[in-house]
Amino acid sequence: MFNGKMKALTFSYDDGVDQDIRLIEIFNKYGLKATFNLNSELLGRREDTIPREGKIIKHFKVNACDVRSIYDGHEIAAHTLTHPLLPKIEDDKEI
């Protein structure tokens, strides 16, 4: 049971990107909490983009020095160091 309720909804987001800042503002406004899975070795990376529906979306990672202030009050979890495609890794020690 959670605060007298029998059900809960989990919000979970990956990669620690700049868009998280706006998302967290909305969550905080409505008293919602989320888990953010960060790739610690990619923090601060600014060159990533992702094509979506005919547009190029910035996929810039937040800076390591800003993680505490950005995600304050939310859960931070590990999500691999660099986000490799695990089935393509041949060295078991790397996994």
N, C-alpha and C positions, 0 to 999 in steps of 0.2 A: 504494500500500500504506500502511496506517495501523497502526502498532504491530504489524506482522506479520500483520495481517488484510487480506483482499481486499475487504471490504465495510464500509460505514459507514452509519449512520443519522443523519439531521439532524433536530434539534428546532428549530422556529422559531415564535415567538410574537409577536403584534402588540399594539401600543397602550400598553404600559407601565402595567399596572393593578396594584392592590394585591394581587390574587391571585398575582402573580408572586413575591411574597416567600415564600409557602409553597411554591410550586413549586420555587423555587431551593433552599430548604432540603432538599427531597427529592432534587433533582439532586445537590447537594453531598454528601449522605449516601452516595449510590451512585457518586460520581465521574463524573457525567454533565455534559456541557456543552451549552449551547443558544445560539441567536441570538435576541435580543429586539429587535424593530423598534419604535422609539419615535417618537411624533409630538411633536416638540420643542415646538411651540407649545401643545400641550394639557397638558403636564406640570403637575401640581398641580390640575387640574380635578376638582371633587368632586361635580358634580351629575348625572353620567351614570348611567343604569340601562338594562338590557336585559331584555325579557321572554323567559323561557325555560321551556318546559314548565309553564306556569301559575304561574310564580314570577317575581318581579322581582329581578334580580341586579344588585348594585352594580358599576358599571364605572368606579370612581374611578381617576384617573391618579395615579401616584406623583409626589412632589414633585421638582422639578429638583435641589434640594440633596441629595437622597437617592440619586440615580441611581448614583453611583460606588460607594457602599457596598452597595446592593441587588444590583447586577449584577456585582460584583467577581468576576473569573475567567471571566466569560461574554462573549460577543460582543454589542456594541450596534451596531445598524444604524439608518439613517434610514428613515422610512416616511411620507414627506410631512410637511408642517408640521401640517396639520389634518385629514387623512383625508377629503378631499372625494370625491364620486363623480365620477371623471374624465370619463366620457362626458357628464355634464351641464354641464360647464364650457364656456362659449361663448367665453371669451377665451383664445386660444392662448398669449398671453404669461403668463397665470397658470399654465398647465401647465408 
